[in-house]
Amino acid sequence: MEITEQPGPDMWVEIRTGYSNVKETVDREVEIVLKEFGCDEKELNQQLQTLAELEFNCLHSVLEEKARDVSSILNERFKNLFELNGTIPRKWGRGDEEKLNRLYTDSLKETESLLDLFCMIRLDTALPEHIFFRPTSDGVTPIGAPPINEKDPDVSKLVLISPREGKKILNQFRDHASALYRRAIADVERATASGSIPYYVIILGLVLGANEIWWVLTTGLTNPLFLFFIILYGAIGIAIWKLNLLPIIMPVVNTVQEQVLAMVKQAIVRFGQNQTLIPVTTTTTPTPYATPTPYPTSRPPAEESKPQTPLPEFSHSVEYSKPVDYSEYDSKEKEKEKGNTLPPLSSSPPEHSTTTTTM
């Protein structure tokens, strides 16, 4: 039902009017059909009474379903009144504490008054306007005992939300509203802190930026291109401020900023990984060779080896080697051993005498 989607003080007036019109139309059509079937007056009244019960049960089921969702209805109404300025999010700035408190009280009072509308079906105008909650200066308050007898079968079927359930829903809504209020207060404090610039910062900026200020006053203002950009950016800034577009623009700017920072971070990480893959070349100074330890005097160092004689080129001649006579060499070795002296080492064996025979 559209009436319960946007409830107001006259919600039950509209429900009574709509329900009565539909009921009268349906009863009239059913009565015509029953008379065509030849029903007498008693049977006609009985059928119309049964039809009235069906119509009320249908209304009761629809309102009961809406009553189960009353928490979301209250939260949505408070959000529209307190957080939104039409369709644009409300912006809180420096010095808005009094305005915020007044708007919070009015929004809370108007929203809490809707809870009692869903507590009971009020098709009868004789029922009191508020059954379970009494309006106060800053909202509503649960009453001690309902002025109706809930144990009465005719009354119990009218109850949609019991007093206990109503108190629970009211406390949950107040917690939600208090959280939104604290967030708005934090926005005001943040705007106050960011908008207050210390005097020494202003003086320091004027002293350090004296040259730039002088350039703008003397040269910058005489430059047509410079003046064009000043007028353009100033007009854009004033339009954004007057139309209250900062809550819409800032999320986009923050998203772009986060994406750019993420891309830069990925590029830095990728550059670092590539640097680790490149081998690092270092120049090392060669260590000088250590001076060899001299041989002891009793054993002189060996003579340098003679260069190896190259092999003769291949020819059709065959060389035959004669047997070597080692007798002279052995006799000299024995004489040196007797004198306990070490003979000088020879780097090459004794030469072989060879004879060549040409084939």
GUTORFI-694514 format. One record per residue (C-alpha): residue in one letter; residue number from 1; y, x, z. Coordinates in steps of 0.001 Angstrom, whole numbers. Example, Ala and Ser with C-alpha at 12.3 -4.5 7.8 and 13.67 -1.06 7.14 Angstrom:
<nodes>
+-----+-----+---------+---------+---------+
: res :   n :       v :       u :       w :
+-----+-----+---------+---------+---------+
:   a :   1 :   -4500 :   12300 :    7800 :
:   s :   2 :   -1060 :   13670 :    7140 :
+-----+-----+---------+---------+---------+
</nodes>
This chain:
<nodes>
+-----+-----+---------+---------+---------+
: res :   n :       v :       u :       w :
+-----+-----+---------+---------+---------+
:   m :   1 :       0 :       0 :       0 :
:   e :   2 :    3392 :    1371 :   -1001 :
:   i :   3 :    5025 :    -260 :    2040 :
:   t :   4 :    3041 :    1916 :    4451 :
:   e :   5 :    3616 :    5092 :    2411 :
:   q :   6 :    7360 :    4970 :    3228 :
:   p :   7 :    7422 :    2926 :    6446 :
:   g :   8 :   10640 :    1758 :    8047 :
:   p :   9 :   11857 :    -634 :   10749 :
:   d :  10 :   11384 :   -3591 :    8402 :
:   m :  11 :    7826 :   -2647 :    7433 :
:   w :  12 :    6218 :   -5687 :    9040 :
:   v :  13 :    8802 :   -8026 :    7539 :
:   e :  14 :    7797 :   -6851 :    4085 :
:   i :  15 :    4080 :   -7038 :    4947 :
:   r :  16 :    4424 :  -10592 :    6255 :
:   t :  17 :    6308 :  -11684 :    3161 :
:   g :  18 :    3869 :  -10104 :     732 :
:   y :  19 :     794 :  -11261 :    2652 :
:   s :  20 :    2065 :  -14839 :    2915 :
:   n :  21 :    2870 :  -15050 :    -805 :
:   v :  22 :    -548 :  -13718 :   -1841 :
:   k :  23 :   -2328 :  -15934 :     699 :
:   e :  24 :    -564 :  -19065 :    -457 :
:   t :  25 :   -1350 :  -18339 :   -4105 :
:   v :  26 :   -5025 :  -17658 :   -3445 :
:   d :  27 :   -5414 :  -20676 :   -1136 :
:   r :  28 :   -3832 :  -22970 :   -3711 :
:   e :  29 :   -6103 :  -21778 :   -6515 :
:   v :  30 :   -9228 :  -22009 :   -4344 :
:   e :  31 :   -8285 :  -25468 :   -3161 :
:   i :  32 :   -7925 :  -26655 :   -6765 :
:   v :  33 :  -11333 :  -25266 :   -7662 :
:   l :  34 :  -13003 :  -26851 :   -4599 :
:   k :  35 :  -11489 :  -30256 :   -5401 :
:   e :  36 :  -12823 :  -30009 :   -8923 :
:   f :  37 :  -16294 :  -29512 :   -7440 :
:   g :  38 :  -15853 :  -32716 :   -5408 :
:   c :  39 :  -15627 :  -31250 :   -1913 :
:   d :  40 :  -14512 :  -33607 :     815 :
:   e :  41 :  -11680 :  -32907 :    3265 :
:   k :  42 :  -13893 :  -31457 :    6015 :
:   e :  43 :  -15727 :  -29089 :    3705 :
:   l :  44 :  -12448 :  -28123 :    2066 :
:   n :  45 :  -10891 :  -27178 :    5426 :
:   q :  46 :  -13984 :  -25207 :    6381 :
:   q :  47 :  -13925 :  -23225 :    3126 :
:   l :  48 :  -10215 :  -22503 :    3458 :
:   q :  49 :  -10732 :  -21289 :    7033 :
:   t :  50 :  -13489 :  -18934 :    5861 :
:   l :  51 :  -11202 :  -17714 :    3086 :
:   a :  52 :   -8413 :  -17037 :    5638 :
:   e :  53 :  -10783 :  -14900 :    7692 :
:   l :  54 :  -11761 :  -12915 :    4579 :
:   e :  55 :   -8101 :  -12397 :    3703 :
:   f :  56 :   -7285 :  -11150 :    7208 :
:   n :  57 :  -10301 :   -8804 :    7240 :
:   c :  58 :   -9170 :   -7349 :    3931 :
:   l :  59 :   -5660 :   -6748 :    5333 :
:   h :  60 :   -7125 :   -5316 :    8545 :
:   s :  61 :   -9303 :   -2802 :    6658 :
:   v :  62 :   -6333 :   -1577 :    4587 :
:   l :  63 :   -4057 :   -1198 :    7625 :
:   e :  64 :   -6803 :     443 :    9664 :
:   e :  65 :   -7276 :    3073 :    6956 :
:   k :  66 :   -3530 :    3772 :    6963 :
:   a :  67 :   -3520 :    3982 :   10773 :
:   r :  68 :   -6123 :    6760 :   10656 :
:   d :  69 :   -3698 :    8790 :    8540 :
:   v :  70 :    -660 :    8141 :   10714 :
:   s :  71 :    -414 :   11806 :   11814 :
:   s :  72 :     150 :   13009 :    8253 :
:   i :  73 :    2625 :   10156 :    7682 :
:   l :  74 :    4671 :   11256 :   10710 :
:   n :  75 :    4586 :   14932 :    9716 :
:   e :  76 :    5649 :   14150 :    6166 :
:   r :  77 :    8540 :   11938 :    7323 :
:   f :  78 :    9794 :   14583 :    9774 :
:   k :  79 :    9595 :   17267 :    7086 :
:   n :  80 :   11673 :   15167 :    4683 :
:   l :  81 :   14293 :   14493 :    7344 :
:   f :  82 :   14502 :   17912 :    8987 :
:   e :  83 :   13452 :   20586 :    6473 :
:   l :  84 :   14569 :   19130 :    3151 :
:   n :  85 :   18026 :   18273 :    1912 :
:   g :  86 :   16936 :   15743 :    -688 :
:   t :  87 :   14432 :   17764 :   -2732 :
:   i :  88 :   15890 :   21232 :   -1938 :
:   p :  89 :   14774 :   23147 :    1176 :
:   r :  90 :   17462 :   23117 :    3839 :
:   k :  91 :   19121 :   26475 :    4539 :
:   w :  92 :   20206 :   27430 :    8032 :
:   g :  93 :   22961 :   29981 :    8428 :
:   r :  94 :   25224 :   31535 :   10982 :
:   g :  95 :   26787 :   29054 :   13437 :
:   d :  96 :   24433 :   26148 :   12599 :
:   e :  97 :   22946 :   25810 :   16113 :
:   e :  98 :   24778 :   22590 :   16970 :
:   k :  99 :   24072 :   21011 :   13602 :
:   l : 100 :   20407 :   21981 :   13873 :
:   n : 101 :   19980 :   20487 :   17347 :
:   r : 102 :   21637 :   17228 :   16332 :
:   l : 103 :   19528 :   16904 :   13188 :
:   y : 104 :   16345 :   17705 :   15127 :
:   t : 105 :   17024 :   14990 :   17707 :
:   d : 106 :   17827 :   12352 :   15079 :
:   s : 107 :   14796 :   13234 :   12941 :
:   l : 108 :   12472 :   13238 :   15949 :
:   k : 109 :   13729 :    9860 :   17156 :
:   e : 110 :   13424 :    8202 :   13750 :
:   t : 111 :    9961 :    9621 :   13109 :
:   e : 112 :    8483 :    8741 :   16506 :
:   s : 113 :    9633 :    5132 :   16143 :
:   l : 114 :    7178 :    4765 :   13243 :
:   l : 115 :    4156 :    5322 :   15465 :
:   d : 116 :    4397 :    1952 :   17164 :
:   l : 117 :    4475 :     205 :   13767 :
:   f : 118 :     887 :    1283 :   13118 :
:   c : 119 :    -470 :     451 :   16567 :
:   m : 120 :    -879 :   -3301 :   16050 :
:   i : 121 :    -921 :   -5940 :   13311 :
:   r : 122 :    2226 :   -8027 :   13726 :
:   l : 123 :    1833 :  -10959 :   11387 :
:   d : 124 :    2905 :  -13225 :   14232 :
:   t : 125 :    6653 :  -12986 :   14824 :
:   a : 126 :    6149 :  -13968 :   18456 :
:   l : 127 :    4638 :  -10569 :   19261 :
:   p : 128 :    7070 :   -8063 :   20800 :
:   e : 129 :    8484 :   -5404 :   18501 :
:   h : 130 :    7114 :   -2476 :   20546 :
:   i : 131 :    3763 :   -2844 :   22217 :
:   f : 132 :    2633 :     640 :   23285 :
:   f : 133 :    5809 :    2765 :   22950 :
:   r : 134 :    9340 :    2132 :   24139 :
:   p : 135 :   12256 :    3731 :   22222 :
:   t : 136 :   14489 :    6116 :   24151 :
:   s : 137 :   17586 :    8188 :   23387 :
:   d : 138 :   15552 :   11169 :   22113 :
:   g : 139 :   12380 :    9482 :   20802 :
:   v : 140 :    9816 :    7120 :   22289 :
:   t : 141 :    7870 :    7038 :   25519 :
:   p : 142 :    4488 :    5412 :   26199 :
:   i : 143 :    4699 :    2417 :   28512 :
:   g : 144 :    2447 :    2165 :   31523 :
:   a : 145 :     575 :   -1014 :   30620 :
:   p : 146 :     706 :   -3017 :   27386 :
:   p : 147 :    2252 :   -6480 :   27780 :
:   i : 148 :    -738 :   -7996 :   25983 :
:   n : 149 :   -4338 :   -8493 :   27032 :
:   e : 150 :   -6465 :   -6142 :   24955 :
:   k : 151 :   -9665 :   -7776 :   26199 :
:   d : 152 :   -8759 :  -11035 :   24515 :
:   p : 153 :  -10851 :  -11266 :   21295 :
:   d : 154 :   -7933 :  -12719 :   19364 :
:   v : 155 :   -5714 :   -9828 :   20483 :
:   s : 156 :   -8235 :   -6974 :   20279 :
:   k : 157 :   -8725 :   -7540 :   16557 :
:   l : 158 :   -4993 :   -6954 :   16069 :
:   v : 159 :   -5039 :   -3484 :   17679 :
:   l : 160 :   -5230 :    -590 :   15201 :
:   i : 161 :   -4449 :    2337 :   17542 :
:   s : 162 :   -5267 :    2182 :   21232 :
:   p : 163 :   -2747 :    3461 :   23819 :
:   r : 164 :   -4866 :    6548 :   24523 :
:   e : 165 :   -5128 :    7449 :   20842 :
:   g : 166 :   -1406 :    6795 :   20410 :
:   k : 167 :    -506 :    9279 :   23173 :
:   k : 168 :   -2739 :   11909 :   21588 :
:   i : 169 :   -1157 :   11412 :   18157 :
:   l : 170 :    2334 :   11554 :   19692 :
:   n : 171 :    1617 :   14876 :   21467 :
:   q : 172 :     195 :   16418 :   18302 :
:   f : 173 :    3237 :   15377 :   16311 :
:   r : 174 :    5625 :   16780 :   18921 :
:   d : 175 :    3817 :   20142 :   18813 :
:   h : 176 :    4194 :   20217 :   15037 :
:   a : 177 :    7878 :   19279 :   15198 :
:   s : 178 :    8517 :   21897 :   17886 :
:   a : 179 :    6989 :   24604 :   15671 :
:   l : 180 :    9319 :   23647 :   12798 :
:   y : 181 :   12282 :   23648 :   15182 :
:   r : 182 :   11467 :   27152 :   16464 :
:   r : 183 :   11204 :   28417 :   12903 :
:   a : 184 :   14629 :   26969 :   12080 :
:   i : 185 :   16113 :   28592 :   15195 :
:   a : 186 :   14622 :   31925 :   14079 :
:   d : 187 :   16317 :   31516 :   10678 :
:   v : 188 :   19665 :   30919 :   12378 :
:   e : 189 :   19241 :   33981 :   14596 :
:   r : 190 :   18208 :   36099 :   11616 :
:   a : 191 :   21232 :   34974 :    9628 :
:   t : 192 :   23499 :   35688 :   12598 :
:   a : 193 :   22053 :   39181 :   13052 :
:   s : 194 :   22241 :   40033 :    9357 :
:   g : 195 :   25739 :   38623 :    8912 :
:   s : 196 :   27374 :   40514 :   11778 :
:   i : 197 :   28417 :   43992 :   10566 :
:   p : 198 :   29734 :   46401 :   13235 :
:   y : 199 :   33379 :   47427 :   12902 :
:   y : 200 :   32592 :   51129 :   12819 :
:   v : 201 :   30378 :   50567 :    9763 :
:   i : 202 :   33286 :   48916 :    7927 :
:   i : 203 :   35677 :   51723 :    8884 :
:   l : 204 :   33130 :   54371 :    7876 :
:   g : 205 :   32610 :   52668 :    4501 :
:   l : 206 :   36347 :   52571 :    3836 :
:   v : 207 :   36739 :   56260 :    4704 :
:   l : 208 :   33747 :   57490 :    2680 :
:   g : 209 :   34408 :   55180 :    -260 :
:   a : 210 :   38135 :   55816 :    -548 :
:   n : 211 :   37779 :   57575 :   -3900 :
:   e : 212 :   35631 :   54801 :   -5372 :
:   i : 213 :   38018 :   52121 :   -4095 :
:   w : 214 :   40964 :   53945 :   -5610 :
:   w : 215 :   39140 :   54266 :   -8942 :
:   v : 216 :   38391 :   50531 :   -9019 :
:   l : 217 :   42011 :   49647 :   -8215 :
:   t : 218 :   43547 :   52046 :  -10709 :
:   t : 219 :   41075 :   52485 :  -13567 :
:   g : 220 :   38322 :   49884 :  -13191 :
:   l : 221 :   40591 :   46835 :  -13222 :
:   t : 222 :   42272 :   47980 :  -16401 :
:   n : 223 :   38923 :   48222 :  -18233 :
:   p : 224 :   38154 :   44911 :  -20057 :
:   l : 225 :   34388 :   45484 :  -19982 :
:   f : 226 :   34479 :   46185 :  -16263 :
:   l : 227 :   36488 :   43032 :  -15610 :
:   f : 228 :   34087 :   40985 :  -17727 :
:   f : 229 :   31072 :   42039 :  -15655 :
:   i : 230 :   32953 :   41434 :  -12401 :
:   i : 231 :   33831 :   37873 :  -13469 :
:   l : 232 :   30290 :   37218 :  -14769 :
:   y : 233 :   28478 :   38417 :  -11649 :
:   g : 234 :   30980 :   36684 :   -9402 :
:   a : 235 :   30478 :   33356 :  -11197 :
:   i : 236 :   26682 :   33699 :  -10981 :
:   g : 237 :   26873 :   34498 :   -7261 :
:   i : 238 :   29164 :   31551 :   -6511 :
:   a : 239 :   26918 :   29174 :   -8498 :
:   i : 240 :   23819 :   30323 :   -6622 :
:   w : 241 :   25587 :   29933 :   -3281 :
:   k : 242 :   27078 :   26499 :   -4004 :
:   l : 243 :   23862 :   25058 :   -5454 :
:   n : 244 :   21780 :   26554 :   -2619 :
:   l : 245 :   19392 :   28236 :   -5059 :
:   l : 246 :   18570 :   31218 :   -2844 :
:   p : 247 :   15436 :   29557 :   -1341 :
:   i : 248 :   14174 :   29115 :   -4918 :
:   i : 249 :   15248 :   32495 :   -6322 :
:   m : 250 :   14260 :   34726 :   -3404 :
:   p : 251 :   10482 :   33954 :   -3544 :
:   v : 252 :   10523 :   34878 :   -7253 :
:   v : 253 :   12439 :   38094 :   -6545 :
:   n : 254 :   10080 :   38991 :   -3696 :
:   t : 255 :    7047 :   38382 :   -5926 :
:   v : 256 :    8447 :   40601 :   -8684 :
:   q : 257 :    9315 :   43286 :   -6140 :
:   e : 258 :    5797 :   43253 :   -4687 :
:   q : 259 :    4241 :   43519 :   -8156 :
:   v : 260 :    6490 :   46463 :   -9101 :
:   l : 261 :    5689 :   48261 :   -5850 :
:   a : 262 :    1962 :   47673 :   -6404 :
:   m : 263 :    2193 :   49101 :   -9938 :
:   v : 264 :    4083 :   52180 :   -8686 :
:   k : 265 :    1524 :   52704 :   -5934 :
:   q : 266 :   -1353 :   52473 :   -8419 :
:   a : 267 :     390 :   54960 :  -10723 :
:   i : 268 :     847 :   57429 :   -7852 :
:   v : 269 :   -2802 :   57097 :   -6804 :
:   r : 270 :   -3966 :   57530 :  -10416 :
:   f : 271 :   -1764 :   60630 :  -10823 :
:   g : 272 :   -3185 :   62130 :   -7624 :
:   q : 273 :   -6753 :   61513 :   -8781 :
:   n : 274 :   -6055 :   63200 :  -12140 :
:   q : 275 :   -4559 :   66216 :  -10385 :
:   t : 276 :   -7715 :   66712 :   -8336 :
:   l : 277 :   -9797 :   66873 :  -11520 :
:   i : 278 :   -7770 :   69818 :  -12992 :
:   p : 279 :   -9170 :   73193 :  -11818 :
:   v : 280 :   -6675 :   75260 :   -9886 :
:   t : 281 :   -6288 :   78809 :  -11252 :
:   t : 282 :   -5283 :   81441 :   -8724 :
:   t : 283 :   -4438 :   85081 :   -9424 :
:   t : 284 :   -6294 :   87515 :   -7222 :
:   t : 285 :   -5464 :   91186 :   -6877 :
:   p : 286 :   -8552 :   93303 :   -7631 :
:   t : 287 :   -9795 :   95296 :   -4681 :
:   p : 288 :   -9761 :   99065 :   -5402 :
:   y : 289 :  -13127 :  100736 :   -5384 :
:   a : 290 :  -13931 :  102689 :   -2281 :
:   t : 291 :  -14111 :  106460 :   -2563 :
:   p : 292 :  -17768 :  107467 :   -2789 :
:   t : 293 :  -19172 :  109421 :      81 :
:   p : 294 :  -19749 :  113062 :    -977 :
:   y : 295 :  -23304 :  114338 :   -1068 :
:   p : 296 :  -24379 :  116748 :    1643 :
:   t : 297 :  -24065 :  120460 :     875 :
:   s : 298 :  -27805 :  121003 :    1171 :
:   r : 299 :  -28356 :  118684 :   -1792 :
:   p : 300 :  -25749 :  118850 :   -4544 :
:   p : 301 :  -25167 :  115836 :   -6698 :
:   a : 302 :  -27257 :  115422 :   -9782 :
:   e : 303 :  -25933 :  116621 :  -13070 :
:   e : 304 :  -24636 :  114151 :  -15549 :
:   s : 305 :  -27275 :  112835 :  -17851 :
:   k : 306 :  -27221 :  114154 :  -21333 :
:   p : 307 :  -26607 :  111750 :  -24157 :
:   q : 308 :  -29781 :  110328 :  -25551 :
:   t : 309 :  -30845 :  111797 :  -28875 :
:   p : 310 :  -30824 :  109110 :  -31568 :
:   l : 311 :  -34119 :  108292 :  -33166 :
:   p : 312 :  -34721 :  109800 :  -36586 :
:   e : 313 :  -34547 :  107569 :  -39575 :
:   f : 314 :  -37793 :  106261 :  -40984 :
:   s : 315 :  -39408 :  108492 :  -43552 :
:   h : 316 :  -42768 :  109086 :  -45075 :
:   s : 317 :  -43383 :  111979 :  -42675 :
:   v : 318 :  -45383 :  111828 :  -39476 :
:   e : 319 :  -44460 :  113951 :  -36452 :
:   y : 320 :  -47170 :  115369 :  -34258 :
:   s : 321 :  -46279 :  116622 :  -30771 :
:   k : 322 :  -47958 :  119622 :  -29282 :
:   p : 323 :  -49197 :  119582 :  -25689 :
:   v : 324 :  -46588 :  120714 :  -23179 :
:   d : 325 :  -47244 :  123739 :  -20994 :
:   y : 326 :  -46327 :  122831 :  -17387 :
:   s : 327 :  -47569 :  126038 :  -15810 :
:   e : 328 :  -44220 :  127727 :  -15793 :
:   y : 329 :  -42560 :  124666 :  -14270 :
:   d : 330 :  -45208 :  124390 :  -11532 :
:   s : 331 :  -44869 :  128080 :  -10585 :
:   k : 332 :  -41115 :  127699 :  -10125 :
:   e : 333 :  -41591 :  124629 :   -7972 :
:   k : 334 :  -43964 :  126435 :   -5673 :
:   e : 335 :  -41563 :  129370 :   -5247 :
:   k : 336 :  -38730 :  126962 :   -4299 :
:   e : 337 :  -40879 :  125187 :   -1772 :
:   k : 338 :  -41669 :  128479 :     -90 :
:   g : 339 :  -37964 :  129262 :     285 :
:   n : 340 :  -37239 :  125737 :    1752 :
:   t : 341 :  -34517 :  125191 :    -755 :
:   l : 342 :  -33979 :  122137 :   -2853 :
:   p : 343 :  -33998 :  122859 :   -6543 :
:   p : 344 :  -31301 :  121304 :   -8681 :
:   l : 345 :  -32344 :  118044 :  -10168 :
:   s : 346 :  -32699 :  117997 :  -13887 :
:   s : 347 :  -31502 :  114865 :  -15619 :
:   s : 348 :  -33934 :  115261 :  -18537 :
:   p : 349 :  -37595 :  116307 :  -18840 :
:   p : 350 :  -38510 :  119572 :  -20551 :
:   e : 351 :  -38212 :  119523 :  -24274 :
:   h : 352 :  -41272 :  118941 :  -26388 :
:   s : 353 :  -41997 :  121120 :  -29279 :
:   t : 354 :  -42778 :  119073 :  -32318 :
:   t : 355 :  -44060 :  119927 :  -35720 :
:   t : 356 :  -43481 :  117846 :  -38756 :
:   t : 357 :  -46099 :  117407 :  -41326 :
:   t : 358 :  -45060 :  115977 :  -44597 :
:   m : 359 :  -47411 :  113644 :  -46168 :
+-----+-----+---------+---------+---------+
</nodes>
